[in-house]
Every structure is written in C-alpha cells, then in structure tokens.
Amino acid sequence: MPPRSDEPRRDPTGSRRGSARDAAGSESRTGEQGIGGISGARAYTPRGRTVREERGTPARGANAEQRRTPRGSTRSGDPFRPALQVLDGGRAAARSGRRDAPAAGRGGVVRTVAGRGLAGDEPPLRRRTTPRAPGRADRPAARRPSRKPPRPPKLADPRLRLRLGTVLTLALFVVIGVRLIFLQTVDAPAYAGGGVADRTRTVELPAPRGAIYDRTGEPLAHSVEARYVFADPTLIKDPAATAKALSPLLGIPASKLAELMKPRKLENGNASRFEYLARGVEIPRAKQVLALDLPGIGVHRDERREVPGGDLAANLIGFTSEDMDGLEGLEARYDDLLSGQDGRRVYEAGLGDLAAPIPGGYSKTTPAKPGSSIALTIDRDLQFRCQQILSAGMAGQRGATAAAVIIDVPTGEVLAQASHPTYDAAKPTPSDPVAREDAATSFVVDPGSVHKAITYGAALQEGVITPDTTLPIANSIKMGDTWFSDTHPANGRKMSLPGMLAFSSNVGAITVADKLGKERLIDYQKRFGLGQPTREGLPGEASGRLLPADEWSGSSYGSVPIGHSVDATPLQMAAAYAAIANDGTYVQPHLVKETIGPDGKHTPATAPVTRPVLSPQNAAALRTILEAVTTVEGATGTLAAVPGYRVAGKTGTGWRLVDGKKQPGEVSSFIGMAPAEKPRYVIAVFVYAPGGGGAAIANPAFRDMMQFTLRHYRVPPSPSGSAPKFVVYPR
C-alpha cells in the first residue's frame, strides 16, 4: 500500500474535499449546497455570523456572496449547526449528504466557500494544489466507510467487587481480632504492668511478733500495738519546716528528720515514696502527729516490743530491732518462730492531692501471719529474787561478774538464770555489750574444787573407793614439777571421804584420781556434760574444754582432778550436780517449755537428752558425803547451810579465763542441792571478784536463793535429826 500523502484528499471528480477557497469550483456548483468543513467553522463567530459580517467588510470579488443557503427544506436555520457539525466530525453532514446523494445523482459532496480575504489584506494563503498520486486504475473510487455508533463501555461485574470487598473486610477483622486476643491474653500482663509501678503504693502489714512467757504464763516480753510515722519525700514541700514540727513529738533531732525526708532514688530508678521517720510511736503521740496535717507525713499501724520487767531475765530474753528482728538472747535464737510473716498491701493511688486509693484500681492484700509464742521454764518470781540477791552481793564490787542458775532436778528445767551485770532489755541501746552477755553460758572458768565431786563420783562408780574409804593425807603432793598443797593441813592423818570434801583437800582428790586414771576421769567428765555445750537454748553458748589425755603433762595429774586445766561454764557445772541429785541420771538443762501457735495450740518442747552417769546407790552415797561441806564444823561451806533443810554441795575456787588466758583475781563458787535426802533443786553461784572476797558472796547468795526457792515451792523441811554425823579423822 502506498504511503499516505500529505496532499488534501480529493473526491472522484478530482477536486479537493472540503475546499472552500476555489472560486471556479464554486461557480460550477452554483446550484449545490456545501457541507461546511473546518474552513466554514472558522468563518463563524460565536454569534453565528461570519467574520466579514461582524466587521462589516464586503466580500472580495464578484462572487463574494457566501453560498451557504440551506439544502432543500430539510436545512435548519440554526447558525451554530456548522460548528456543531465540525465538532461532530462532519458525520451529521455526511449522513445528510448520503441521504441527498441519490436525488442529485452524485457520488460525492463538494463544499465551496467564498474567499475569506479582506480588502487591503495580503493575498490569502493557498493550499497545496499538487494532485495526489493517481491510484490504481482497477481500484474503485475510495468511499468513506460509515461509522457505527460507539458501543457503550462494558461495566464491571458488581458481584465480584462485592465479594472481594467482603473478603478483605473479613480478613481485616480477623487480623484485628487475633491481635486483640494476643493483647488480652499473651501481652496483657506486660501492658497492664507497664505503668502500674508508677502509680502503685505498697504498705507493709507487720505480723504481730510472738510473746515470751514464763512458766506460769506471765509475759516476759511481748508486742503492743503502736504506730510508725513515715514520710513521702515527693510530697513534702518544705522538709526543714516539717522536720522542725515533728521533732518535739518524735524526740528525734530535726536535722536527722530532714535528712530522712530528702528525695532519693531507689534501685529501680524510681523516686522513693516511703521513708520511716519513727517506729513504735505510742498511739496518743501518733494522733498528735496526724493533727498537724503535714503534707507527705503519714501514720500507720506498727508494734513495739515491751519488756514489763525491764532487766528481769534480760540477759536471757535479749532484745529486738525496730523492725522486730531478734538481735540477742532468746529473741535472736527463736526469731524465725516468733517473727511470723509480714503481710503487704499494694494498691493504685493518685498523685498530688489525689494520693488516695483509686476505686476499682489494682489492689492486692496479703494478710500477715502472726508469729508463735514460747513459754519458758523460767519462774518470774524466782528469777526476780535470784537477780535481786546477786545484785545485792555484787554491789561493792567493780569489774566483777557473777552468775546464778537454778535447775529443777527431775526435769532439768532451768527455773532461774541470772547474770551480773545486767541491763534494761526495753532500752538496750545505751547498755554495755558485756552487760548483755549471759554469764551462765558464756562465763568460762576453771571450776576449781567444785570439780572434785566429779572425781569422787567417778571413783565411786568405778569401785576405786567406797563411802567408808579413808586415806592418809599429806600436807602437799608433787605431780610432775608442781607441788599441790591443802589449805587445811592433815599432817598425814587418815581422813574420811566426807572430811576430804569438807575441807576441800587437794591432796585427797589427787590421790583418788591417781588410782582412777586419766582415761576414766576424762570419760566421766564427758558423761557429766563437760567439754560440750548443753544446748540449753541460748545462742553463743560456750562449750568449755577438756584436756585430752595425750596433752597431759606430769602436773596435769594434779591439776585436772581438782578442777584446774579444765574449762567449764556455770551451767555445765550446775547440770553435772543435777545428775548427782537425780540419782545419777544426767538430764539436759533447757529453757523452753512449750511453743504456743497463733491459734493457741500448745506444743511441748522436744524432750531433753538424758543418760545414766552414776548408779542411784553411788549417787546417794556421794550426796551424803557432800553434806559434810555444810555441816562439819569449820568446813568450807557452812555459810551455805539453809536452816531446816539438809544441803549437799561443794565450794570452789578457780580462775577466770579469757581467750585461754588467766585473768587477775579468783572465781569463787558454790553448787548445792536441797533437800539432800531427796533433792528438788540445784543452785550454782559463781562470782568473779578481781579484788577477792568472792567466797563471802557466793556462799550466802546460795543460801538465800535456796531458802527462797524451797519456800516458794512449799517444799517441807527435812525431818529433824535426819542429818548424818561425819567423822573427819577416823581412828
């Protein structure tokens, strides 16, 4: 196909289609109506008239009159029709021409328009007149195909779009639902707790601490309701003024209170919202603090440890901290039992002036679990009298230490355990640490002659001696490189066993122990409870020390039998004498009688350890021999005798040891039992007096304590005339 030419298209007659500028062509068609093309459209103004008509310019040439009369009676008089035909692409004119063509007998339409040149203008532009290249001879004349009316656009199926939209909407809701489920189940704790820490408040609910009672149920230490005063540093606007207002009520310097009110950061980086200002504040005083209505200052329930007796059994009971933690004595030893478990309340609160629990907000309360109480074997009245007697005897001594123990023989219960010096357990802070020690369990001494009862008891049990044995006693004896002498010389005369104990013969005890042997002596020392703690119940109890057999020197054969080179506590020695009083059976001394749960249930304490040491016959024989100490004229223990009662016991003089070193002065002691025929109680009194004179304190103190004890428990006096008669130097 030849390329399309830029020449104007021509109709079958050879003339250019749509030309309106050819005058000759116009004249040859004077009878034909033109179809108006783009040239005709340009000749019209919006008002429907030609430019020449608008300007009033006459047509150029003789045929200046425009030939645009309507074709036949079907032409419309609308002046805008040519322009609309042009906008319609000439289709309307073509359709009209096709309708008129059979009548005219023409196969084409020629539209001629007169020249549009104006007078005086430059000549009009001429169109290119070069004819198109002739087509093929056998090709029919080109005919413009008729145009079909445009088909309306095919609309999309709405059902598909609805389905797609529904699927997308459902998918979106599914995604949102799954996310909500994750937020409510998996991620809920993290989101919920993210901001809780910033708006929660925590209030401790102290668990009431258990009480400590004596054997009759009287309180020795118990907790009473009180209040604590606290500060929220973030709410205090003027710490100095607030501290100044609180200082007189709390009894704390304002500078210290102001320091406590300063803002500070916690370990997690948050500001501290709680600081203790005072603990154990009495309720009336706490009400006065609340009446001040100070911003950031609050009061809450607390407890205060109260010791009704002050220094009564203070060395046994010990004391607690402001947080109710046991620090010393039984308070520390049984802290887990007494303290219980604190509760806690955690709740959401507002800020600033709305710092109150948020209704419906987070709130969790863990109730406090009260602690259990313990009932001791201590008799409050006996303890008081024992301390009173001991303090009176030590009144004139400086730097002195004393201890007294009263044991119930059949049960091993400690009825009283006193120490000097002592302190007020209700106000322990200003006291001397030495005064807070329990001397009965921490006072390690060389027991001295009170140890001789163990030596004689072992010899009796082993058959080395009998109650009727007599021995010639020299004034002194040499063991190794050391001489041991008697304070009451026998000058070589024979002495009975009661006489040896009555005058505390060192030579007699060494002679008996030499027959017994060191191995058996050490064995009986252990049986009587020496060299190991009694586990009475107090913390920090000393165990004492026994000299091992392989460490004995020559002088040890003389020192050990008479109570030297032996370390023991007053409680250990009292327990050994209680075994003699209990028909030879050792019963572990103990302080706790029972525990009392928060529900009031009483649970007896663990049964004490018991073991046989002597036979009842030998124990009775030894008790009788020991009576000579308080009955023989001139004996060492006559000042310990109790009128109306038979008393068996032994005096002793030893040394005090601190870190294994001997201290200046002496330790005087007396341990005895009454009634001797059927002992009920054993009392041991130890007095360390650096300036001497301990014996003048120990013996009378024992007498007064034993007398009060027997009367307190209404023990009938010994039958008159039942006391044995002793011969010191038999013939």
SENU-106042 format. One record per residue (C-alpha): x, y, z. Coordinates in steps of 0.05 Angstrom, whole numbers, padded with zeros to 5 digits, always signed. Each point is the difference from the previous one (the first is absolute). Example, Ala and Ser with C-alpha at 12.3 -4.5 7.8 and 13.67 -1.06 7.14 Angstrom:
// SENU-106042
+00246-00090+00156;+00027+00069-00013;
END
This chain:
// SENU-106042
+00000+00000+00000;+00030+00068-00020;+00014+00048+00056;-00052+00049+00019;+00012+00067-00034;+00000+00066+00034;-00043+00027-00059;-00072+00015+00014;-00047-00057-00014;-00040+00007-00065;-00067-00025-00019;-00013-00041-00062;-00005+00063-00043;+00071+00019+00018;-00016+00060+00043;+00027+00006+00071;-00050-00022+00052;-00022+00057+00046;+00033+00057-00040;-00038+00065+00004;+00052+00046-00030;-00005-00021-00074;-00044+00052-00035;-00007-00038-00065;-00021-00062+00034;-00052+00040+00037;-00029+00029-00062;-00007-00067-00035;-00043-00023+00059;-00045+00059+00009;-00058-00044+00010;+00030-00046+00053;+00000+00009+00075;+00068-00005+00035;+00010-00043+00061;+00042+00048+00041;+00067-00026+00024;+00052+00029+00047;+00009+00061-00046;-00072+00016+00007;+00003-00008+00074;+00056+00050+00004;-00042+00050-00037;-00052+00002+00054;+00001+00039+00063;-00034-00024+00064;-00060+00041-00019;-00011-00041-00063;+00025+00052-00050;+00061+00003-00043;+00060+00043+00016;-00015+00044-00059;-00070+00010+00025;+00027+00018+00069;+00049+00049-00029;-00045+00026-00055;+00053-00014-00054;-00027-00013-00070;+00016-00066-00034;+00058-00004-00046;-00017-00007-00076;-00065-00007-00037;-00018-00064+00034;+00012+00027+00069;-00068-00022+00023;+00007-00061+00042;-00037-00059-00026;-00025-00033+00064;-00073-00004-00013;-00033-00060+00029;-00006-00061-00042;-00073-00010-00015;-00052+00006+00052;+00036-00045+00049;+00055+00051+00020;-00008+00031+00066;+00007+00074+00011;+00045-00010+00061;+00062+00043-00009;+00039-00046+00047;-00012-00063-00042;+00064+00004-00042;+00042+00005+00063;-00037-00058+00032;+00010-00040-00064;+00075+00013+00003;+00002-00021+00073;-00038-00062-00020;+00054-00016-00051;-00044+00015-00060;-00040-00061+00013;-00066+00037+00001;+00015+00033-00067;+00023-00065-00029;-00063-00034+00022;-00040+00057-00031;+00040-00004-00064;-00011-00075-00004;-00073+00011+00006;+00000+00052-00055;+00050-00034-00047;-00049-00045-00038;-00043+00059-00017;+00057+00041-00028;+00031-00057-00035;+00069+00013+00030;+00047-00047+00034;+00036+00055+00039;-00011+00066+00035;+00038+00063-00018;-00002+00058+00048;+00023+00068-00026;+00007+00061+00043;+00015+00069-00027;+00069+00029+00014;+00009+00029+00070;+00051+00053-00019;-00015+00070+00022;+00010+00062-00043;+00069+00027+00006;+00026-00063+00033;+00057-00040-00027;-00021-00054-00048;-00030-00061+00031;+00041-00061+00013;-00006-00052-00053;-00008-00073+00013;+00044-00049-00033;-00030-00017-00069;+00047-00055-00018;-00045-00060-00014;+00009-00065+00037;+00033-00055-00036;-00050-00035-00042;-00025-00064+00029;-00004-00065-00034;-00044+00000-00063;-00037-00062+00021;-00012+00024+00071;-00069+00029+00010;-00008+00069+00027;+00011+00005+00075;-00062+00005+00040;-00001+00023+00071;-00027-00057+00042;-00059+00014+00042;+00014+00005+00074;-00038-00043+00049;-00026+00034+00062;+00049-00010+00058;-00016-00059+00043;-00012+00017+00073;+00058-00021+00046;-00007-00067+00032;-00012+00008+00074;+00037-00044+00051;-00039-00055+00036;-00022+00030+00068;-00006-00068+00031;+00075-00013-00007;+00016+00066+00032;-00047-00013+00058;+00030-00068+00012;+00070+00028-00002;-00018+00056+00048;-00034-00048+00047;+00061-00046+00001;+00047+00058+00014;-00045+00027+00055;-00006-00067+00034;+00076-00010-00005;+00010+00068+00032;-00047-00018+00057;+00034-00067+00010;+00069+00033+00005;-00028+00050+00050;-00034-00055+00040;+00063-00042+00003;+00040+00060+00023;-00051+00016+00053;+00003-00071+00025;+00075+00004+00006;-00005+00067+00036;-00051-00028+00049;+00034-00066+00014;+00074-00002-00018;+00020+00073+00004;-00051+00022+00052;+00046-00007+00061;+00056+00040-00033;-00046+00057-00021;-00039-00001+00064;+00062+00001+00043;+00036+00050-00042;-00026+00060+00037;-00024-00032+00064;+00067+00009+00035;-00005+00076-00009;-00067+00006+00034;+00000-00056+00051;+00013+00008+00074;+00024-00055+00047;-00017-00002+00073;+00032-00052+00044;-00046-00036+00048;+00044-00021+00058;-00012-00069+00028;-00011+00002+00076;+00062-00030+00032;-00011-00057+00048;+00008+00011+00074;+00048-00031+00050;-00034-00026+00063;+00026-00029+00064;-00022-00068+00024;-00064+00028+00031;-00021+00039-00063;+00023+00068+00024;+00030+00041-00057;+00074+00013+00002;+00000+00033-00068;-00058+00014-00046;-00021+00047-00056;-00051+00056+00009;-00035+00040-00054;+00034+00064-00019;+00008+00044-00061;+00056+00018-00047;+00008+00068-00031;+00023+00002-00073;+00014+00051-00053;-00011+00004-00075;+00058+00045-00023;-00034+00015-00066;-00058+00034+00035;+00039+00040+00052;+00006+00072-00022;+00042+00027+00058;+00042-00055+00034;+00032+00047+00050;-00066+00027+00026;-00031-00069+00002;+00059-00028+00038;-00003+00057+00050;-00074-00013+00013;+00010-00075+00011;+00063+00001+00042;-00033+00016+00067;-00053-00054-00009;+00047-00055-00024;+00059+00017+00044;+00047-00001-00060;+00046+00058-00021;-00029+00042-00056;+00065-00007-00040;-00008-00076-00001;-00073+00005-00020;+00017+00049-00056;+00052-00048-00026;-00050-00056-00002;-00049+00044-00039;+00049+00015-00057;-00020-00029-00067;+00039-00060-00021;-00001-00052-00055;-00015-00074+00009;+00040-00055-00033;-00050-00003-00057;+00009+00074-00014;-00067+00023+00027;-00006+00053+00054;-00009-00026+00070;-00071+00009+00025;+00010-00028+00070;+00050+00014+00056;-00006-00019+00073;+00005+00059+00048;-00016-00035+00066;-00020-00070+00021;-00040-00024+00060;-00032+00068+00012;-00054-00001+00054;-00070+00008-00027;-00016+00067+00036;+00065+00029-00027;-00017-00024-00071;-00067+00035+00004;+00036+00065+00015;+00042-00010-00062;-00062-00011-00043;-00031+00063+00030;+00057+00042-00031;-00026-00020-00069;+00069+00005-00032;+00005-00015-00075;+00037-00064-00013;-00002-00025+00072;-00041-00061+00018;-00012-00048+00058;-00013-00074-00004;-00008-00059+00045;+00063-00027+00033;+00020-00039+00061;+00049+00012+00056;+00036-00052+00041;-00014+00009+00073;+00038-00033+00057;-00042+00010+00063;+00055-00021+00047;+00054+00046-00029;+00063-00038+00019;-00039-00062+00022;+00032-00058-00036;+00027+00051-00050;+00065-00040-00011;-00043-00059-00020;-00054+00035-00040;+00043+00047-00040;-00031+00054-00043;-00024+00016-00070;+00012+00055-00050;-00052+00051-00021;-00019-00046-00057;-00016-00055+00052;+00061-00042-00018;+00031-00038+00057;+00070+00024+00014;+00022-00035+00064;-00021-00053+00049;-00062-00042-00010;-00028+00054-00045;+00055-00016-00049;+00003-00075+00012;-00075-00009-00015;-00009+00058-00047;-00028-00042-00056;-00053-00029+00047;-00018+00066+00032;+00001+00047-00059;-00054-00031-00043;-00009+00026-00071;-00015+00072-00018;-00058+00017-00046;-00003+00051-00055;-00052+00044-00033;+00014+00025-00071;-00050+00048-00031;-00006+00053-00054;-00003+00071+00024;-00004+00069-00031;+00052+00054+00001;+00004+00066+00037;-00063+00018+00037;-00033-00063-00027;+00050-00046+00033;-00054-00048+00022;-00019-00070-00022;-00032-00001-00068;-00070-00031+00003;+00000-00062-00043;+00075+00004-00011;+00051-00053+00013;+00000-00023+00071;+00031-00062+00032;+00005-00015+00074;+00041-00056+00029;-00021-00011+00073;+00054-00002+00053;+00012-00066+00036;+00011+00011+00074;+00061-00033+00032;-00003-00055+00051;+00016+00011+00074;+00045-00039+00046;-00009-00017+00073;+00064-00006+00039;+00017-00042+00060;+00019+00064+00037;-00041+00018+00061;-00007+00076-00001;-00003+00007+00076;+00060-00046+00011;+00039+00036-00055;-00014+00067+00032;+00022-00023+00069;+00062-00033-00028;+00021+00063-00036;-00014+00042+00061;+00044-00043+00045;+00056-00002-00050;-00001+00075-00012;+00000+00014+00075;+00061-00044+00010;+00038+00032-00058;-00017+00071+00019;+00069+00016+00028;+00040-00034-00057;+00030+00035-00060;+00011-00037-00065;-00031-00062+00031;-00041-00053-00034;-00049-00048+00031;-00048-00054-00023;-00053-00041+00035;-00040-00059-00027;-00058-00037+00032;-00019-00068-00030;-00060-00044+00014;+00033-00067+00014;-00050-00051-00029;-00014+00038-00065;+00063+00040-00013;-00041+00063-00008;+00037+00064+00014;-00043+00039+00050;+00045+00061+00004;+00064+00022-00035;+00028+00067+00024;+00060+00040-00021;+00037+00059+00027;+00007+00052-00028;-00066+00005-00037;-00038+00052-00041;-00070+00024-00017;-00024-00041-00059;-00053+00053-00014;+00056+00051-00014;+00060-00040-00023;+00035+00054-00040;+00039+00036+00054;+00022-00065+00035;+00069-00030+00001;+00008-00061-00045;+00033-00037+00058;-00061+00013+00043;-00044-00034-00052;+00037-00066+00003;-00030-00059+00035;+00054-00018+00051;-00028-00070+00013;+00014-00023-00071;+00057+00046-00022;+00040+00006+00065;+00057-00051-00010;+00038-00015+00063;+00046-00050+00033;-00054-00029+00045;+00050-00017+00055;-00022-00044+00058;-00072-00007-00022;+00029-00048-00051;+00021-00048+00056;-00071-00028+00004;+00010-00027-00070;+00067-00031+00020;-00030-00034+00061;-00063-00021-00037;+00041-00034-00055;+00043-00036+00052;-00062-00025+00036;-00032-00024-00064;+00064-00035-00022;+00010-00032+00069;+00065+00034+00013;-00027+00025+00066;-00060-00012+00045;-00039+00047+00045;+00041-00026+00059;+00069+00008-00032;+00052+00036+00041;+00068+00023-00025;+00061+00031+00032;+00004+00071-00024;+00066+00037-00002;+00002+00074+00002;+00024+00004-00073;+00014-00045-00059;+00045+00009-00061;-00026-00018-00069;+00050+00011-00055;+00037+00063+00018;-00057+00032+00040;-00017-00005+00073;-00073+00000+00021;-00017+00016+00072;-00061+00002+00045;-00026+00062+00034;-00019-00044+00061;+00061-00044+00013;-00014-00071+00023;+00072-00012+00019;-00003-00070-00029;-00060-00023+00040;-00053-00044-00030;-00060+00037-00025;-00068-00025-00019;-00031+00018-00067;-00049+00048+00034;+00059+00033+00034;+00039+00006-00064;-00059+00036-00032;-00018+00041+00061;+00069+00031+00002;+00010-00004-00075;+00064-00041+00003;+00039+00006-00065;+00047-00056+00021;-00059-00047+00013;-00033+00014-00067;+00066-00009-00038;+00013-00065+00036;-00069-00028-00018;+00007+00023-00073;+00069-00032-00005;-00033-00067+00017;-00056+00014-00051;+00045+00017-00059;-00004+00057-00049;-00039-00038-00054;-00057-00018+00047;+00000+00069+00030;-00006+00033-00068;-00056-00049-00017;-00040+00020+00060;+00012+00073-00013;-00034-00010-00067;-00057-00040+00031;-00014+00057+00048;-00005+00047-00060;+00066+00037+00001;+00036+00018-00064;-00063+00010-00041;-00057+00052+00000;-00063-00019+00037;-00043+00027-00057;-00044+00032+00051;-00030+00046-00052;+00042+00063+00003;+00042+00021-00060;+00075+00005+00008;+00006-00050+00056;+00072-00018+00017;+00019-00074-00003;+00059+00002+00048;+00060-00045-00010;+00028-00064+00029;+00073-00015-00002;+00012-00059-00046;+00038-00059+00029;+00057+00008-00049;+00011+00072+00023;+00006-00017+00073;+00065+00019+00032;+00026-00023+00068;-00034+00057+00035;-00066-00014-00036;-00009-00061+00045;-00004+00049+00058;-00037+00059-00032;-00056-00035-00038;-00030-00040+00059;-00008+00063+00041;-00033+00040-00056;+00059+00036-00032;+00021-00010-00073;-00075-00008-00012;-00044+00053-00033;-00074+00000+00017;-00059+00046+00007;-00044+00009+00062;-00058-00034-00037;+00042-00061-00017;+00021-00009+00073;-00071+00010+00024;-00024-00054-00048;+00054-00048+00026;-00023+00010+00072;-00073-00009-00023;+00020-00069-00026;+00026-00018+00070;-00065+00027+00031;-00042-00039-00051;+00025-00068+00023;+00058+00000-00049;-00041+00016-00064;+00022+00059-00041;-00057+00043-00028;+00015+00053-00051;-00016+00068+00029;-00049+00040-00043;-00036+00067+00000;-00059-00011-00047;-00060-00036+00027;-00048+00004-00058;-00020+00040-00062;-00067+00033-00009;-00026+00008-00071;-00040+00059-00026;-00062-00044+00008;+00015-00012+00073;+00024-00071-00008;+00053-00021+00052;+00056-00044-00025;+00049-00028+00052;+00073+00011-00013;+00045-00057-00022;+00015-00047+00057;+00069+00013+00030;+00057-00048-00009;+00011-00047+00059;+00054-00051+00016;+00023-00039+00061;+00065+00021+00031;-00001-00031+00070;-00040-00053+00032;-00054+00024+00047;+00038-00031+00059;+00065+00035-00017;-00037+00064-00014;-00034-00003+00068;+00067-00016+00034;+00033+00059-00034;-00057+00046+00022;+00009-00022+00072;+00075+00013-00004;-00013+00069-00027;-00044+00018+00059;+00063+00003+00042;+00019+00065-00036;-00058+00037+00033;-00004-00037+00066;+00070-00015+00025;+00026+00054+00046;+00051+00043-00034;-00015-00028-00069;+00004+00044-00061;-00075+00004-00013;-00033+00012+00067;-00024+00069-00023;-00041-00035-00054;-00041-00040+00049;-00076+00011-00002;-00034-00004+00067;-00050-00057+00004;+00025-00035-00063;+00056-00049-00015;+00046+00029-00051;+00054-00036-00040;+00050+00039-00041;+00070+00022-00012;+00040+00064+00000;+00051+00017-00052;+00054+00049-00016;+00024+00007-00071;+00023+00049-00052;-00033+00038-00055;+00025-00012-00071;-00008+00048-00058;+00024-00026-00067;+00038-00054+00038;+00036+00049+00045;-00006+00003+00075;-00029+00065+00027;+00019+00035+00065;-00042-00019+00060;-00037-00063+00017;-00066-00033-00015;-00037-00023+00063;-00058-00048-00007;-00048-00043+00037;-00045-00053-00031;-00050-00036+00044;-00065-00038+00003;-00058-00005+00049;-00031-00035+00033;+00060-00046-00001;-00041-00062+00018;-00044+00011-00062;+00027+00058-00040;-00050+00044-00036;+00044+00057-00022;+00073+00014-00018;+00028+00070+00005;+00068+00022-00026;+00030+00067+00017;+00065+00025-00032;+00032+00066+00019;+00061+00030-00034;+00029+00055+00044;+00066+00030-00025;+00013+00028+00070;-00017-00065+00037;-00055-00016+00049;-00041-00042-00048;-00011-00056+00050;-00033+00049+00048;-00050+00015-00056;-00012-00068-00031;-00017-00041+00063;-00051+00049+00031;-00030+00012-00069;-00012-00074-00008;-00032-00005+00068;-00048+00057-00012;-00019-00025-00069;-00012-00072+00023;-00040+00023+00060;-00046+00042-00043;-00007-00055-00052;-00019-00053+00051;-00051+00045+00032;-00026+00025-00067;-00017-00070-00021;-00021-00020+00070;+00050-00056+00009;-00007-00028+00070;+00062+00004+00045;+00044-00061+00010;-00019-00044+00058;+00035+00021+00063;+00058-00043+00021;+00006-00031-00069;+00066+00033-00017;+00060-00047+00002;+00058+00007+00047;+00069+00002-00031;+00069-00017+00027;+00056+00036-00035;+00058-00037+00030;-00021-00070+00018;+00044-00039+00046;
END
